């Protein structure tokens, strides 16, 4: 050891790294409070320059910071951001629980430069409401969270600033979320409708799409599908501003279309929602896939095995995999066994009523398999193979066969005199228009995806007229790095 020390001291060049490395290793990470102050300064800059993108950046930074929030950090930040004599400060500090000094987040790592903001900005006040509301929800203090949410909504009704719209949309979401957690969504339906009307009058498009989704969720929570469709059809239409809100809208639209027996449109909406959702939103994508599987089965399609083997979804989709297997085989007994086995799961997913509709599809699939296997078979044997348990199975089998022939599910005829079903020879599918129809649908899908990708590309205004300075370029690159860093956490929180 003495020789090592002497060797390091004797050489001038290696002596420099240890002092430089020591502060880097010893310097603690920036405190949560300091990060909150930096977010407040970003909001202040966005408010004064009227740049909405800065407010969006502050929301992303807050979402990444929420897991580290402590009561003392929130209380100290409120004292920093709000005037002590303001009504908002008195209300919010009363809602934040007190903590012991032993859990203090020491601000020793903060730089020597002090951060100061301008008091009285509505954006800072609304951000304080949002911060306290998120903290109370994470702490499972739902009564205090409801009081905070109600107060924040009352304050928002007196504001009409485009820089507040991003913060307001987040407040709307958590306002509905906390009432959903306490199973009292019906209480705020009138308030949500009033807020949606206010957002429409203020031309707040982000608030409109957020509130529209919250209202649809509110109606669907109580199975009010007709009212949800009336609201959706009469709501103003505009280009989507948030990918998360657009995914939610497609999911709710798919559920409404499914209940209304419009399975083709429902399938398109649900599959599009599952594709557009971020990979981190696993729970949302699982729900989309569950409904999409049911809709495809109702359409007479059999989903591919890869749908059930997606990463992180295999266990959640197991009941639907067994259900799909029963429909594919056309075994009515197996279908009943699966429906009874996973009855609680289907009830929790609110798909039990749709599965009842699948009984006819199971019978039709079994009948199709029979028509392919037999050129002629008696109706009594059909009833036995389909395992019909009615009082007059032969008559039921005859009506089922007749309806399948009328719908074009099978190509056969009924010999009523002898009680037979006579199947016709299967022709060459390539001599029909089916390949052309399938090819046309794939081309239309690719063209629609291309058009959506082009519409999703966004460019800063007047970027072709003015050259970007070095400072603006450095700031833009920094924001892009932060956006990429926090995107996964933001998407996970949103869904």
SVG drawing of the C-alpha trace seen along z (x, -y; Angstrom):
<svg xmlns="http://www.w3.org/2000/svg" viewBox="-91 -38 99 78">
<polyline fill="none" stroke="black" stroke-width="0.4" points="0.0,0.0 2.8,-2.6 4.4,-1.9 1.1,-2.5 0.6,-5.8 4.2,-6.9 3.9,-5.9 0.7,-8.0 2.3,-11.0 5.5,-10.8 3.8,-11.1 2.1,-14.5 -0.3,-13.3 -2.1,-10.4 -2.5,-12.6 -5.2,-14.7 -7.9,-12.1 -8.5,-11.1 -9.5,-14.7 -11.7,-14.9 -13.2,-11.5 -13.8,-12.0 -16.3,-14.9 -18.1,-13.1 -18.4,-10.0 -19.3,-12.0 -21.7,-14.4 -25.2,-13.3 -28.1,-13.5 -30.2,-16.6 -33.0,-16.7 -36.7,-16.3 -37.3,-19.9 -34.7,-21.3 -36.2,-19.4 -39.7,-20.8 -38.2,-24.3 -36.7,-23.7 -40.1,-22.5 -41.7,-25.6 -39.1,-27.8 -39.9,-25.9 -43.6,-26.6 -42.8,-30.3 -40.8,-30.5 -43.6,-28.8 -46.2,-31.1 -44.3,-34.3 -43.4,-33.3 -46.8,-31.6 -45.1,-28.4 -47.3,-25.4 -44.4,-22.9 -42.6,-24.1 -45.7,-23.3 -45.9,-19.9 -42.2,-19.4 -42.9,-20.3 -45.7,-17.8 -43.4,-15.0 -40.8,-15.9 -43.4,-15.8 -44.6,-12.4 -41.0,-11.1 -40.6,-12.7 -43.9,-11.5 -42.4,-8.3 -39.9,-10.4 -42.4,-12.9 -42.6,-13.2 -44.9,-15.4 -42.1,-17.7 -41.0,-18.3 -44.5,-19.2 -45.1,-21.5 -41.7,-23.3 -42.5,-23.7 -45.9,-25.2 -44.2,-27.8 -41.7,-28.5 -44.3,-28.7 -47.3,-30.4 -47.7,-33.6 -48.2,-32.8 -51.3,-35.1 -53.0,-33.4 -56.1,-31.3 -54.6,-28.4 -51.6,-28.2 -53.9,-28.0 -56.1,-25.3 -53.3,-23.1 -51.1,-23.2 -54.1,-22.0 -54.5,-19.0 -50.8,-17.9 -50.1,-15.5 -47.4,-16.4 -44.2,-14.2 -41.5,-13.8 -38.2,-15.7 -36.4,-12.3 -37.7,-11.9 -36.4,-15.2 -35.0,-15.4 -31.9,-17.6 -31.3,-20.0 -27.5,-19.8 -26.9,-18.9 -28.6,-22.0 -26.3,-24.3 -25.3,-27.6 -27.5,-29.5 -30.9,-30.2 -34.0,-29.6 -36.8,-32.2 -40.1,-32.5 -42.7,-35.1 -45.7,-34.8 -49.2,-35.2 -49.0,-33.2 -52.1,-31.0 -50.0,-28.2 -47.9,-27.9 -51.0,-27.8 -52.7,-25.1 -49.4,-23.1 -49.5,-23.2 -53.0,-21.9 -51.9,-19.1 -48.9,-18.2 -50.8,-17.9 -53.6,-15.9 -51.1,-13.4 -49.4,-13.1 -52.6,-12.5 -53.7,-9.8 -50.4,-8.1 -50.7,-8.2 -54.3,-6.7 -55.8,-9.7 -58.8,-9.8 -61.1,-12.1 -58.4,-14.8 -57.7,-14.2 -61.4,-14.7 -61.4,-18.0 -58.3,-19.1 -59.7,-18.0 -63.0,-19.8 -61.1,-23.0 -58.8,-22.8 -61.8,-22.4 -63.5,-25.4 -60.3,-27.5 -60.0,-26.3 -63.5,-27.6 -62.2,-31.1 -59.2,-30.7 -59.0,-30.8 -55.4,-30.6 -53.9,-28.3 -50.8,-27.7 -53.1,-26.2 -54.8,-23.7 -52.1,-21.0 -52.2,-21.2 -56.0,-21.4 -56.3,-18.2 -54.2,-16.4 -56.4,-17.8 -59.5,-16.6 -58.0,-13.1 -57.1,-12.8 -60.4,-14.5 -62.3,-11.6 -59.8,-9.0 -60.1,-9.8 -63.9,-9.6 -63.6,-6.3 -61.4,-5.0 -64.1,-5.8 -66.8,-4.3 -68.7,-7.6 -68.3,-8.5 -72.0,-9.3 -71.6,-12.3 -69.4,-14.2 -71.1,-13.4 -72.8,-16.8 -69.6,-18.6 -67.8,-16.8 -70.5,-17.8 -70.2,-21.4 -66.4,-21.3 -66.7,-19.8 -69.0,-22.6 -66.6,-25.2 -63.6,-23.6 -65.6,-23.7 -66.4,-27.4 -62.8,-28.2 -61.5,-26.2 -59.5,-24.0 -59.1,-20.9 -56.9,-19.0 -59.4,-19.5 -62.2,-18.5 -60.7,-15.2 -59.7,-14.4 -63.2,-15.3 -64.9,-13.4 -63.0,-10.2 -63.8,-10.7 -67.5,-11.1 -67.4,-8.0 -65.7,-6.1 -68.3,-7.4 -71.2,-6.2 -69.6,-2.8 -68.9,-2.3 -72.6,-2.2 -73.4,-0.4 -75.1,-3.4 -74.0,-2.6 -76.9,-4.5 -76.1,-7.7 -72.3,-7.3 -73.0,-6.9 -75.3,-10.0 -72.6,-12.0 -69.9,-10.7 -71.8,-11.3 -72.7,-14.9 -69.4,-15.9 -67.2,-18.3 -64.7,-16.5 -61.1,-17.7 -57.6,-16.3 -56.3,-14.3 -53.6,-16.1 -52.6,-13.3 -51.8,-9.7 -52.9,-8.4 -56.3,-10.1 -56.8,-8.9 -56.1,-5.3 -58.6,-5.6 -61.2,-7.0 -60.7,-4.1 -61.1,-1.6 -64.3,-3.1 -65.6,-3.4 -64.8,0.3 -66.8,1.2 -69.8,-0.8 -69.7,0.6 -69.5,4.2 -72.6,3.7 -74.4,2.3 -73.6,5.4 -71.4,3.4 -68.6,5.9 -66.6,4.9 -66.1,1.3 -65.5,2.5 -62.7,4.8 -61.0,2.0 -61.2,-0.4 -60.0,2.1 -57.0,3.4 -56.0,-0.2 -56.1,-1.1 -53.9,1.9 -51.4,1.0 -51.2,-2.7 -50.8,-2.1 -47.3,-2.2 -45.6,1.0 -45.4,0.0 -49.2,-0.3 -49.6,3.4 -52.9,3.4 -54.5,1.2 -53.3,3.4 -54.5,6.5 -58.0,5.1 -57.9,4.1 -56.9,7.6 -59.6,9.3 -62.3,7.3 -60.8,7.7 -60.6,11.5 -64.3,11.6 -65.2,9.4 -63.2,11.5 -64.9,14.7 -68.3,13.0 -67.3,12.2 -66.6,15.9 -62.8,15.4 -60.3,17.4 -57.4,15.2 -53.9,16.4 -52.0,18.2 -49.4,15.3 -52.1,13.0 -52.3,15.0 -48.5,15.5 -47.5,11.8 -44.9,10.9 -46.5,10.3 -50.0,11.2 -50.0,15.0 -51.4,15.5 -54.1,12.8 -55.3,14.1 -55.4,17.8 -59.2,17.8 -59.7,16.3 -57.3,18.8 -59.3,21.7 -62.5,20.0 -61.1,19.6 -60.1,23.2 -63.7,24.2 -65.2,22.0 -62.6,23.3 -63.5,26.9 -67.2,26.2 -67.7,28.2 -70.7,26.9 -69.9,28.9 -66.3,27.6 -67.6,24.1 -70.0,24.4 -67.2,25.8 -64.8,23.0 -67.5,20.3 -68.3,21.8 -64.7,22.3 -63.7,18.6 -67.1,17.0 -65.6,14.7 -62.9,13.6 -65.4,12.8 -67.6,11.0 -64.7,8.8 -63.8,8.0 -67.5,7.3 -67.4,9.7 -69.8,12.3 -72.8,11.0 -70.7,11.1 -69.7,14.7 -73.3,15.7 -73.7,14.4 -70.9,16.8 -73.0,19.9 -74.6,19.5 -71.1,19.1 -69.9,22.4 -72.9,24.2 -72.3,22.7 -68.6,23.7 -69.5,27.2 -72.1,27.3 -69.5,26.0 -67.1,28.8 -69.9,31.3 -70.8,30.0 -67.2,30.3 -66.8,33.8 -70.1,35.3 -71.7,35.1 -75.0,36.2 -76.0,36.6 -79.3,36.9 -80.6,34.0 -80.8,36.4 -77.0,37.1 -76.4,33.4 -78.3,32.7 -76.3,35.5 -72.9,34.2 -73.7,30.6 -74.9,31.9 -78.2,30.0 -80.0,30.5 -83.4,29.1 -86.8,30.9 -86.9,31.4 -83.3,31.5 -84.1,32.6 -86.4,29.5 -83.7,27.3 -81.1,28.8 -83.2,28.2 -83.8,24.6 -80.1,24.1 -79.1,25.6 -81.7,23.6 -80.4,20.3 -76.8,21.2 -77.7,21.9 -79.6,18.6 -76.7,16.7 -74.2,18.3 -72.2,20.0 -72.5,23.4 -73.3,24.5 -75.9,27.2 -79.6,28.1 -82.1,29.7 -84.1,32.8 -87.1,32.4 -88.7,35.6 -85.8,37.8 -84.6,35.5 -81.1,35.1 -78.7,32.3 -76.9,32.6 -73.7,30.7 -72.6,29.3 -69.0,29.8 -66.7,27.0 -65.5,25.0 -62.2,23.3 -62.1,20.2 -59.7,18.5 -62.4,18.5 -64.5,16.1 -64.0,12.5 -62.7,13.4 -59.0,13.1 -59.6,9.7 -61.6,8.5 -58.9,9.7 -56.2,8.1 -58.1,4.8 -58.6,4.7 -54.8,5.1 -54.0,2.3 -56.5,0.0 -55.0,0.8 -51.5,0.0 -52.6,-3.3 -54.5,-4.3 -51.4,-3.6 -49.3,-5.7 -51.7,-8.6 -51.9,-8.5 -48.1,-8.4 -47.8,-11.5 -50.5,-13.4 -48.6,-12.5 -45.4,-14.2 -45.2,-17.6 -42.8,-20.4 -42.2,-23.7 -43.9,-26.7 -42.0,-28.7 -39.1,-26.3 -38.5,-26.7 -38.2,-30.5 -35.8,-31.1 -32.5,-29.4 -31.9,-27.7 -29.4,-29.3 -26.9,-27.3 -28.7,-28.0 -32.1,-27.0 -30.6,-23.9 -29.0,-23.0 -32.3,-23.6 -34.2,-21.5 -31.8,-18.6 -32.0,-18.7 -35.8,-18.6 -35.7,-15.7 -33.4,-13.7 -35.7,-14.4 -38.7,-13.4 -37.1,-10.1 -36.0,-9.5 -39.4,-10.1 -41.7,-8.8 -41.9,-5.3 -42.8,-6.5 -45.4,-8.9 -47.1,-6.3 -47.2,-3.9 -48.8,-6.5 -51.3,-7.5 -52.6,-4.0"/>
</svg>
